């Protein structure tokens, strides 16, 4: 990042007032009567109604459109464990995206503990306040246990976006890339460099979408995760395959897909050249990918390439998913976000990329034509059609799988 951009980023967060969010009134507070209704004595009436019927909290408070964005700062972006307080700008940023793209209100909460039980208890004790919980920037493997426990303990959606948001957008782009390259997900062989939260979730959702688990070669710092290893935790054991491949060089031989969720410059041109014809590379390390697009395309002229960066084609960006996933879940008062809802979101994003791109979106991204193909496999975040497409798909899947408390709104019926 240039010095100018660094200063601009600091100024953006400091001015005109510190931070990126504020709380605004949603009703009148101009007269003595308004205040009597807002607080004492009028507030007693909704209090009594909620005490009698807890579901009335959705009728008389902001609960139904309020998401908690919660972190302990143990895995902040690509910066690592910098602590709960340092994660606050990121959590505020998540809140900005919720509001900007899906009109979802949110409160950021930074929990100053690395203890799983303490974290879970803290969130469990405040969960009644919210309509949903978005977990963020919590390191693996603790994030798996935290999410699992909170899903069990809370009757509102709990969603770790670093896992599932990444997975949903990745699967959407991957399905389109496979289609364009003429490959079948059931037989495609994938190398996944990285074995953390995002890698686990992406691989699981790809399996749900049809990929053969035996065709996934996942690597951690020790190499290929295989059945002969004795150093694997229970989360990595799920991806252990019976293979004699041990290194990245071995794994890349004949691979159809490389999925990078690890670190910068870890894939060489020589390794990329080992891939099968018409390969797919998703190099999602940020800000620097596992291999630069120019380097990969220099040795693979039939490649489809995606990264996590906005200055290259095919950005794998979580903002394509999480605001709209929560919008759909909140609108039908879902009790959880299940696998069917995640896959429905992925397919909605995938299908939107095939439609004609509105001129306003083209203009927002520099005016160059955008159409379904090797350099446009994923929609752009500014595409306003994402809201109804993704939220609607999520809401319909929730109703169909029995986790919705409300009927499907008319706006989501097709």
Residue pairs with C-beta under 8 A, 6 or more apart in sequence:
1 9
1 287
13 19
13 20
13 89
19 89
19 92
20 89
20 92
20 93
20 95
20 96
21 92
21 95
21 96
21 99
21 106
21 108
26 62
27 34
27 38
28 34
29 35
29 38
36 42
37 43
46 56
46 60
46 61
49 56
49 59
49 60
50 56
50 57
50 60
50 61
55 405
57 63
57 128
58 64
58 131
58 333
62 105
63 129
63 130
63 131
64 131
64 330
64 333
65 103
65 104
65 105
65 131
65 330
66 104
66 105
66 106
66 107
66 129
66 130
66 131
66 132
67 98
67 104
67 105
67 106
67 107
67 130
67 131
67 132
67 133
67 134
67 326
67 330
68 106
68 107
68 108
68 109
68 123
68 126
68 127
68 129
68 130
68 132
68 133
68 134
69 91
69 94
69 95
69 98
69 106
69 107
69 108
69 109
69 134
69 136
70 91
70 108
70 109
70 110
70 111
70 123
70 133
70 134
70 135
70 136
71 84
71 87
71 90
71 91
71 108
71 109
71 110
71 111
71 135
71 136
71 137
71 138
72 84
72 87
72 110
72 111
72 112
72 113
72 114
72 119
72 137
72 138
73 81
73 82
73 83
73 84
73 85
73 86
73 87
73 110
73 137
74 81
74 114
74 137
74 138
74 139
74 142
75 81
75 137
75 138
75 139
75 140
75 143
75 162
75 197
76 82
76 86
76 87
76 90
76 137
77 90
77 137
77 286
78 285
78 286
78 287
79 86
81 139
83 112
84 110
84 111
84 112
84 113
85 110
85 112
87 110
87 136
87 137
88 108
88 110
90 136
90 137
91 108
91 109
91 110
91 136
91 137
92 108
94 106
94 108
94 134
94 136
94 161
94 322
95 106
95 107
95 108
97 319
97 322
97 323
98 104
98 105
98 106
98 134
98 322
98 323
98 326
99 105
99 106
100 323
101 319
101 323
101 324
101 381
101 386
101 387
102 323
102 324
102 326
102 327
102 387
102 391
103 327
104 323
104 326
104 327
104 330
106 134
107 130
109 123
109 126
111 118
111 119
111 122
111 123
113 119
113 122
114 142
116 142
116 145
116 146
116 149
119 138
119 142
119 146
120 146
120 149
120 150
120 153
123 133
123 150
123 154
124 150
124 153
124 154
127 133
127 150
127 153
127 154
127 156
130 156
131 156
131 157
131 330
131 333
132 156
132 157
132 158
132 159
132 326
132 329
132 330
133 150
133 154
133 156
133 157
133 158
133 159
134 159
134 160
134 161
134 322
134 326
135 143
135 146
135 147
135 150
135 158
135 159
135 160
135 161
135 162
136 160
136 161
136 162
137 162
138 146
138 160
138 162
138 197
139 196
139 197
140 196
140 197
140 200
140 235
141 233
141 235
143 160
143 162
143 163
143 197
144 197
144 200
144 235
146 160
147 158
147 160
147 163
150 158
151 158
151 336
155 335
156 335
157 326
157 329
157 334
157 335
157 336
157 337
158 336
158 337
159 165
159 322
159 325
159 326
159 337
160 197
160 201
161 318
161 321
161 322
162 197
162 198
163 197
163 198
163 200
163 201
164 201
164 205
164 337
164 342
165 318
165 321
165 322
165 325
166 198
166 201
166 202
166 261
166 284
166 316
166 318
167 198
167 201
167 202
167 204
167 205
167 206
167 342
167 346
168 205
168 321
168 325
168 342
168 345
168 346
168 349
169 316
169 317
169 318
169 320
169 321
169 346
169 349
169 378
170 202
170 205
170 206
170 259
170 282
170 284
170 316
171 202
171 205
171 206
171 209
171 343
171 346
171 350
172 320
172 345
172 346
172 347
172 348
172 349
172 350
172 353
172 378
173 282
173 306
173 314
173 316
173 349
173 350
173 353
173 377
173 378
174 185
174 206
174 257
174 259
174 280
174 282
175 185
175 209
175 346
175 347
175 350
176 350
176 353
176 354
176 372
176 377
176 378
177 280
177 304
177 306
177 377
178 184
178 185
178 188
178 257
178 280
180 304
180 373
180 374
180 377
181 256
181 278
181 279
181 280
181 302
181 304
182 278
183 256
183 278
183 280
185 206
185 209
185 210
185 211
186 210
186 211
186 212
187 212
187 215
188 211
188 215
188 256
188 257
189 215
189 217
189 254
189 255
189 256
189 257
189 276
190 203
190 206
190 211
190 215
190 216
190 217
190 255
190 256
190 257
190 258
190 259
191 217
191 219
191 248
191 251
191 252
191 255
191 257
191 258
191 259
192 199
192 202
192 203
192 216
192 217
192 218
192 219
192 239
192 259
192 261
193 219
193 248
193 258
193 259
193 260
193 261
193 262
193 266
193 267
193 290
194 218
194 219
194 220
194 259
194 260
194 261
194 262
195 218
195 219
195 220
195 225
195 236
195 239
196 261
198 261
198 284
199 218
199 259
199 261
199 262
200 235
200 238
200 239
202 259
202 261
203 211
203 216
203 218
203 239
204 238
205 339
205 342
205 343
205 346
206 216
207 213
207 216
208 339
208 342
208 343
209 343
209 346
213 239
213 241
214 241
214 242
216 239
216 241
217 224
217 225
217 241
217 243
217 245
217 251
217 255
218 224
218 225
218 236
218 239
219 225
219 248
219 251
220 236
222 229
222 231
223 246
223 247
223 248
224 241
224 243
224 245
224 246
224 247
224 250
224 251
225 232
225 236
225 239
225 240
225 241
226 240
226 241
226 242
226 243
226 245
226 246
227 240
227 241
227 242
229 240
232 240
244 250
245 251
245 253
248 266
248 267
248 271
249 271
249 274
252 258
252 267
252 271
252 272
252 274
252 275
253 274
254 274
254 275
254 276
255 274
255 275
255 276
255 279
256 275
256 276
256 278
256 279
256 280
257 279
257 280
257 281
257 282
258 267
258 272
258 275
258 279
258 280
258 281
258 282
258 283
258 290
259 282
259 284
260 266
260 267
260 281
260 282
260 283
260 284
260 285
260 289
260 290
260 291
261 284
261 285
262 285
262 290
263 285
263 290
264 285
264 287
264 288
264 289
264 290
265 288
265 290
265 291
265 292
266 285
266 290
266 291
267 281
267 283
267 290
267 291
267 296
268 291
269 291
269 295
269 296
269 298
269 299
272 279
272 281
272 291
272 295
272 296
272 299
272 300
273 299
273 300
275 281
275 300
277 302
278 302
278 303
278 304
279 300
279 302
279 303
279 304
280 303
280 304
281 291
281 296
281 300
281 303
281 304
281 305
281 306
282 305
282 306
282 307
282 316
283 289
283 290
283 291
283 293
283 296
283 305
283 306
283 307
284 290
284 306
284 307
284 308
284 316
285 308
286 308
286 309
287 308
287 309
289 307
289 308
289 309
293 305
293 307
293 312
293 313
296 303
296 305
297 303
297 305
304 314
304 374
304 377
305 312
305 313
305 314
306 313
306 314
306 315
306 316
306 377
306 378
307 314
307 315
307 316
308 315
308 316
308 317
309 315
310 317
313 375
313 376
314 375
314 376
314 377
314 378
315 378
316 378
317 378
317 381
319 381
320 349
320 378
320 379
320 381
320 386
320 390
321 345
321 349
321 390
323 387
324 345
324 386
324 387
324 389
324 390
324 391
324 394
325 337
325 341
325 342
325 345
325 390
325 391
325 394
327 387
327 390
327 391
327 394
328 334
328 341
328 345
328 390
328 391
328 392
328 393
328 394
328 395
328 398
328 412
329 337
329 341
329 394
329 395
329 398
331 391
331 395
331 406
331 409
331 412
332 395
332 398
332 399
332 404
332 405
332 406
332 407
332 408
332 409
333 404
333 405
333 406
334 341
334 395
334 398
334 403
334 404
334 405
335 403
335 404
335 405
336 403
337 394
338 397
338 398
338 401
338 403
340 397
340 400
340 401
341 394
341 397
341 398
341 401
341 403
343 397
344 393
344 394
344 396
344 397
345 390
345 393
345 394
347 393
348 389
348 390
348 392
348 393
348 394
349 378
349 379
349 386
349 389
349 390
351 389
352 379
352 383
352 385
352 386
352 389
353 372
353 376
353 377
353 378
353 379
354 372
355 385
356 371
357 370
357 371
357 376
357 379
357 380
357 383
358 383
358 384
358 385
360 382
361 370
361 380
361 382
361 383
362 368
362 369
362 370
364 380
364 382
365 380
365 382
370 376
370 380
379 385
379 386
388 411
388 412
391 412
392 411
392 412
392 414
395 404
395 408
395 409
395 412
396 408
396 412
396 414
398 404
399 407
399 408
